[in-house]
Amino acid sequence: MRPFASLILAIALVGAGCGGASDRVVVAAGTTVVDSGFMQAVIDEFVESGGAGEFSLVGVASAEALALLDGGAAQLIVTHAPQLEDAHLAEHPGTEAVGVFVSRFLIVGPQGQTVVPSLSDAADAFTAIAAAEATFVSRGDGSGTHGREIELWSLAGRQPFGAVWYVETGQGMGFTLQVADQRDGFTLTEHGAFLAASERLTITPVLLSDQDGLDNPYRVLIDSASPDEARRFADWLTSPAGSAAVLRVNERLFGSVVYRPSS
């Protein structure tokens, strides 16, 4: 499914979930934090702590989440596409953004792969994949993950787009991981989403020399038209209570800190 079509589906799902409730907050978040189960668990923590309002969560690419916020179909979004976010903020001075947590990206590929030399950095890994014309599966959907992938290809000095070995799914992280696994290919993935799917996969993380360029910051964006319930949730996310809840969810879902609070 191409990005525009999935945006239409997202809007339909949001509309179906609202049921006409005036205090319902639609949260649009990157599929990485939705596929991992993390975002829903954080919302549940807020509600259980006494947070007001009802919440519906929809997982979309960051570009789509920004469009939903712009169109009023979402009242709060959680995204990880800094360039797209900055462009949106420049065009919408009434929108606020604040960092909430940070994860990291992984390059994953077939077990025992020999394409990427041990302890390469991320750009060298992409260079090696392109040189070998090894299957690489891209989300190709305007997500934060897709944006970081394009940056890494640029650092590697490669333009693989349109090559036979370069596969674009146009879909979310979970589906893209499945395709990479089925094709014994490589992909760029967010850590939490990979952990959530790892029991069903044979592909594994590629050992890199460092994590430079693979930090993955998330921000919450909210505009002046968003209801009070959305603003209270955003404030809670960046409060000590919200940070403590984020750590509890990490421990419950992953047994370690995958999404590190920004504050």
SEVOMAR-699877 format. One record per residue: residue in three letters; x, y, z of N, C-alpha, C, O, CB in turn. Coordinates in steps of 0.1 Angstrom, whole numbers, plus 5000, padded with zeros to 4 digits. Glycine has a CB too. Layout:
<atoms>
ALAXYZXYZXYZXYZXYZ;...
</atoms>
This chain:
<atoms>
MET500949885000500050005000500950125000501850135008499050005012;ARG500750224991501550344990501150445001500050425007501350414976;PRO501950535005501750625016500350695015499650705026502750725017;PHE499950755004498750825003497550735006496650775014498550894990;ALA497550615001496450525004496450485019495350475024496650394996;SER497550465025497550435039497150545048496550525058498950385044;LEU497350675043496850795050495350795050494750825060497450915044;ILE494750765038493350755038492750655047491750675054492850725023;LEU493450535048493050425057493150475071492250445079493850305055;ALA494250545074494450595088493250685092492750675103495750665090;ILE492950775083491850875086490550795089489750835097491650975075;ALA490350695080489050615082489050545095488050545102488950515070;LEU490150495099490250425112490050515124489350485133491550345113;VAL490650635123490450735133489050775134488450775145491350855131;GLY488350805123486950845123486150735129485150765136486550875109;ALA486450605126485550495131485750485146484850435152485950365124;GLY486950515151487150495165486650605174486550585186488650475167;CYS486350715168485950835176484550825182484350865193486150955169;GLY483650765175482350745180481650865184480650865192482350645191;GLY482150985179481451105182481751165196481151265200479951085181;ALA482651105204482951155217483751275216484851275210483651045225;SER483351385222483951515221485251515228486151595225483051625226;ASP485451435239486651435247487651335243488651305250486351425261;ARG487451265231488351165227489551225220489451315212487651065217;VAL490751175224491951225218492551115209492751005213493051255230;VAL492751155196493351065187494851095187495351205184492751085173;VAL495650995190497050995190497550925178497350805176497650935203;ALA498250995169498850935158500350915161501051015164498651015144;ALA500850795160502250775163502950685153502250615146502450705177;GLY504250705151505050615142504750475144504550425156506450645143;THR504750395133504450255135505450185143505250075149504350185121;THR506650235145507750175153507250165167507250055173509050255152;VAL506750275173506350265187504950205189504550175200506350405193;VAL504250195178502950125178503149965177502549895184501950175167;ASP503949935167504249785164504849725177504649605179505149775152;SER505649795184506349745195505449735207505849665217507549835199;GLY504249785207503349785218503649895228502849905238503349655225;PHE504649975226505150065236504150185238503850215249506450125232;MET503650245227502850365228501550335235501050415243502650425214;GLN500950225231499650195238499850165253499050205261499050065232;ALA500950105256501250075271501450205278501050225290502449985272;VAL502050305272502350435278500950515280500750565290503250525270;ILE500150505270498750565271498050505282497350575290498050555258;ASP498050365283497350295294497850345308497050355317497550145293;GLU499150365309499750415322499150555325498850575337501250425321;PHE499050635315498450775318497050765323496650825332498550855305;VAL496250675316494850665319494750605333493850645341494050575309;GLU495550505336495450445350495950535361495550515372496350315350;SER496750635357497150725367496150835370496350925379498450795363;GLY495050825363493950925365493851025354493051125355494150995378;GLY494551005343494451095332493051105326492351005324495451055321;ALA492551225323491251245318491151215303492151225296490751385321;GLY489951185298489651175284489851025279490350945287490651255276;GLU489351005267489450875261490450885249490550995243488050815256;PHE491250785246492250785237492150675226491850565229493650775244;SER492350715214492450625203493850635197494350745194491350645192;LEU494550525194495850525189495850465175495250365172496850445198;VAL496550545166496650495152498150495148498850595151495850575142;GLY498650385142500050385138500250415124499650345115500650245141;VAL500950515121501250565107502650605106503350625116500250675103;ALA503150625093504450685091504450835096503350895097504750685076;SER505550885100505651015106505051125096504451215101507151055109;ALA505351115083504751205074503251205074502651315073505251175059;GLU502651095076501251075076500651135089499651195090500850935075;ALA501451115100501051165113500951315113500051375118501951115124;LEU501951375107501951525105500751575097500151675100503251565099;ALA500451495087499251535079497951525087497051605085499151445066;LEU497851425095496651405104496551515114495451565116496751265111;LEU497651555119497651675129497251795122496451875127499051695136;ASP497851825110497551935102496051945098495452055098498351945089;GLY495451825095494051825091493051815102491851815100493851715082;GLY493551805115492651805126492151665129491351645138491551895125;ALA492651565122492151425125492851365136492351265142492351335112;ALA494051415140494751375152494951495161495251605156496051295149;GLN494851475174495051595183496451595189496851695195494051585194;LEU497151485188498551485193499251375185498651265182498551445209;ILE500551395182501251295174502651275181503151365188501451345160;VAL503151155179504551115183505251075171504950965165504451015195;THR506351145167507051115155508551115157509051165167506651225144;HIS509251065147510651065148511351095134512151015129511150925153;ALA510851205129511451245116511851395117511051485113510351225104;PRO512951425123513351565126513251665115512751775117514751565131;GLN513651625103513551725092512051755088511751875086514251665079;LEU511251655088509851675085509151755096508351845094509051545083;GLU509551725108508951795120509351945120508552035122509451735133;ASP510651965117511152105117510452185106510052305108512652115115;ALA510252125094509552195083508052225087507552325084509552105070;HIS507452125094506052145098505952265108505052345108505452015104;LEU506952265118506952365128507152505122506552605126507952345139;ALA507952515112508252645105506952695098506752815097509352625095;GLU506152605093504952635086503752655095502752715091504552535075;HIS503852605107502652605117503152665130503452585139502052465119;PRO503352795131503852855144503052825156503552845167503953005142;GLY501752775155500952745166501252605171500652565181499552755163;THR502052525165502352395169503552385178504552455176502652295157;GLU503452315189504552295198505152155197504452055194504152325213;ALA506452145199507152015199508052005211508752095214507851995186;VAL508151885217509051855228509551715227508751625224508451895241;GLY510851695230511351555230510751475241510551525253512851555231;VAL510451345238509851265249510751135252510851105263508451215244;PHE511251075242512150955244513050935232512850985221511350835247;VAL514050855234515050825224515250675223515550615234516350905226;SER515250615211515550475209516750475200517450575199514350385204;ARG516950365193518050365183517650275171516750185172519350305189;PHE518250295160518050215148519050095148520150105154518150295136;LEU518649985142519549875139519549845124518549865118519049745148;ILE520649795119520749735106520649585109521449525116522049775098;VAL519649515103519449375105519649305091519349355081518149345111;GLY520049175092520249095080520348945083520148905094521549145072;PRO520548865073520548725075521548675085522648735086520848645062;GLN521248575093522248515102523448465094523348405084521548395110;GLY524648495100525848445094526248525082527048475074525748305091;GLN525648635079525848715067527348755066528048775076525048845066;THR527848765054529248795052529348925043530448965039530048685045;VAL528248985040528249105031528849225038529649295033526849135027;VAL528449245051528949355058530049315067529849225076527749425067;PRO531249365065532449325074532149355088531449455092533649395069;SER532649275097532449285111532949425116534049465112533149175119;LEU532149485125532549615131532649725121533449825123533849605138;SER531849725110531749845101530949945108530249915118531049805088;ASP531050075104530050175109528850165099528850095089530650315109;ALA527750245103526550235096526650265081526150195072525450325102;ALA527350375078527550415064528350305056527950275044528250555063;ASP529350255062530150145055529350025053529449955043531450115063;ALA528449995062527549885061526649895049526449805041526649855073;PHE526050015047525250045035526050035022525649985012524550185036;THR527350085023528250075011528449935007528349904995529550145014;ALA528649845017528949705014527649635009527849555000529349635027;ILE526549665014525249615009525049644994524749564986524049655017;ALA525249774991525149824977526149754968525849714957525249974976;ALA527349744972528449684964528149544961528449494950529849694971;ALA527549474970527249334968525849314961525549204957527249254981;GLU525149424960523749414955522949314962522149234957523749384939;ALA523149314975522349224984521049284986520849404986523149204998;THR520049204988518649254989518549345001518949305012517649134991;PHE517949464998517749555009516249595008515749634998518649685008;VAL515549585019514049615020513849745027514249755039513349495027;SER513249835020513049975025511549985028510749935021513550075015;ARG511250065038509850095041509350185029508150165025509650165054;GLY510050285025509650365014508350435016507550455006509550285001;ASP508150485028506750535031506750665038505750715043506150435040;GLY507850745038507850875044507950865059507650965066506650945040;SER508350755065508450735079509750795084510650825076508350595083;GLY509950805097511150845103512250745100513450785097511050865118;THR511950625100512950515096513350535082514550525079512350375099;HIS512450555073512750575059513650695057514550695049511450585050;GLY513350805064514150925063515550905068516550945061513551035071;ARG515750825079517150795083517850705073519050725071517050735097;GLU517150615067517750525057518250605046519350585041516650425052;ILE517450705041517950785030519150865033520050885025516850885025;GLU519250915046520450985051521650895050522750935047520251035065;LEU521450765054522550675055523050635040524250625038522150545062;TRP522150625031522550605017523350725012524350705005521350585008;SER522950845016523650965012525150965018526050995011522951085016;LEU525250925031526550915037527350815030528650825030526350885052;ALA526750705026527450595019527850635004528550564998526650475019;GLY527250744999527550784986526850694975527350674964529050784983;ARG525750644979525050544970523550594967522950664976524950404976;GLN523050564956521650594952521050464947520950444935521650704941;PRO520550374956520050244952518650244946518150144941520150154963;PHE517950354947516550364944516250324929516850374920515950504946;GLY515450214928515150164915515950044911515649974901515250274905;ALA516950014919517749894916516949764919516049764927519049894924;VAL517249654911516549534913516649484927515649424932517049424903;TRP517749494933517949444947517349524958517349494970519449424949;TYR516849644954516349744964514749734963514149764953516749884961;VAL514149684974512749654975512049754984512449774996512549504980;GLU511049814979510249914988508849854991508149814982510050044980;THR508549845004507249785007506149895008504949865006507349725021;GLY506450015011505450125012504650105025503550155026504550125000;GLN505050015034504249985046505149995059506250045058503749845045;GLY504549955070505149985083506249885086506749805078504149965093;MET506749905098508049835103507849685104508649615100508549895116;GLY506749645110506449505112506449425098507049325097505149485119;PHE505649485089505549415076506949415069507249315062504449485067;THR507649525069508849545063509849445068510649385061509449685064;LEU509849415081510749315087510449175082511249095079510649325103;GLN509149145081508749015075509248995061509748885058507149005076;VAL509149105053509549085039511149065039511648985031509149215031;ALA511849145047513249125047513648985052514548925046513949235057;ASP512948935061513148805066512848695055513648605053512348775079;GLN511748715048511448615038512348615026512548515020510048645033;ARG513048725024513948745012515348735016516248755008513648875005;ASP515648695029517048695034517748825031518848825026517848575028;GLY517048935033517649065030518049145042517949095054516649135022;PHE518449265040518849355050517749465051517049495041520249425047;THR517649525063516749645064517249725076517949685084515249605066;LEU516749855076516949935088515749935096514649955091517350085084;THR515849915109514749895118514949965131516049995135514449745120;GLU513850005137513850065150513949945161513349845159512650155153;HIS514749975171515049865181513849795187513749675187515949925192;GLY512949875192511749825199510849745190510349635193510949935205;ALA510649795177509849725168510549585164509849485162509649805155;PHE511849585163512549465160512349365172512149245169514049485157;LEU512549415184512349315195510949255196510849145199512649395208;ALA509949335193508549295193508349185183507549095185507649405191;ALA509049185172508849085161509948975161509748885153508849155148;SER510948985169512148905167511848755169512548675162513148945178;GLU510848715177510548575178510048505165510148385164509548555189;ARG509548595156509048535143510048555132509748525120507748605140;LEU511248605135512248635125513448555126513848505137512548785125;THR514148535115515548475115516648575113517748555116515648365104;ILE516248695107517248795106517748855119516948855129516748915097;THR518948895120519548945133520249075131520549105120520448835139;PRO520549145142521249275141522649245135523349155139521349345154;VAL523149335127524449335122525349405132525049515137524549415108;LEU526449345136527349405146528149525140528849505130528349295151;LEU527949635145528549765141529649815151529549775162527549875138;SER530549895146531549945154531150045164531650055175532750005146;ASP530050115161529550215170528050245165527550195156530350355170;GLN527450335173526050365170525850505165524850565165525150355183;ASP526950565160526950705155525850715144525850635134528350745150;GLY525050815145524050835134522850745136521950755127524650815121;LEU522750655146521650565147520750595159519850525162522150425148;ASP521050705166520050755177518750785170518750835159520650875185;ASN517650765177516350785172515450865181514650805189515750645168;PRO515550995181514751075190513251095186512951115174515351215192;TYR512351085195510951105193510551235199510951265210510050985198;ARG509651305192509051425198507451405198506951345189509451545190;VAL506851475207505451485207505051625202505751725205504751465222;LEU504151635192503751755186502251775189501451685188503951755171;ILE501851895192500551935196500252075191501152165193500251915211;ASP499152105186498852245182497852315191497252255200498352245167;SER497752445188496952535197495452495197494652525206497052675192;ALA494952415186493552375186493352245193492152205194493152365171;SER494352175198494152055204493452065217493652175224495551985207;PRO492651975221491851985234492751975246493851935246490751885234;ASP492152015258492852015270493351875274494451855279492052065281;GLU492551775270492951635274494251595267495151525272491851535270;ALA494451635254495651615247496851685253497951635254495551655232;ARG496651815257497751885263498151825277499351825280497252035265;ARG497151785284497551715297498351595295499351565302496251685305;PHE498051515285498851395282500251435277501151375282498151315271;ALA500351535269501651585265502451635276503651605277501551695254;ASP501851705285502551755297503051645306504151645312501651855305;TRP502151545308502451425316503651345310504551305317501251335318;LEU503651335297504751255290506051315293507051235295504551255275;THR506151445295507451515297507751545312508651605316507551635289;SER506851495321506951515335507751405342507951295335505551535342;PRO508151425354508851305361507951185362508451075361509251355375;ALA506651205364505751095365505651015351505650895351504251135369;GLY505651095340505651035327506950955324506850845319505351135316;SER508051015328509350955326509450825334509950725329510451045330;ALA508850825346508850705354507950595348508350475348508350735368;ALA506850635342505950545335506650485323506550365320504650605331;VAL507350565315508050515303509050415308509250305301508850635296;LEU509750435318510750335323510050205328510550095325511550385335;ARG508950215334508150095338507750015326507849895326506950135347;VAL507250085316506750015304507949945297507849835292506150115294;ASN509150015296510349945291510649815298510849715291511550045292;GLU510649825311510949705318509949595316510349475315511049735333;ARG508649625316507649525314507649465300507549345299506249585317;LEU507849545290507849495276509149425272509149325265507449605267;PHE510349485276511549445270512649395280513649335276512149565263;GLY512349425293513349385303514549475304515449445311513749245301;SER514549585296515649685296515149815290513949815285516849625288;VAL515949915291515450045286515750055271516950075266516150165293;VAL514750045263514850055248514450205244515050255235513949955241;TYR513450255251513050395248513450475260512750475271511450405245;ARG514450555259515050625271514350765272514250835262516550655269;PRO513750795283513150925285514051045281515251035285512550945299;SER513551145274514351255271514651355282515651425283513751335260;SER513751355292513851445303514151365316514351425327512551525305;
</atoms>
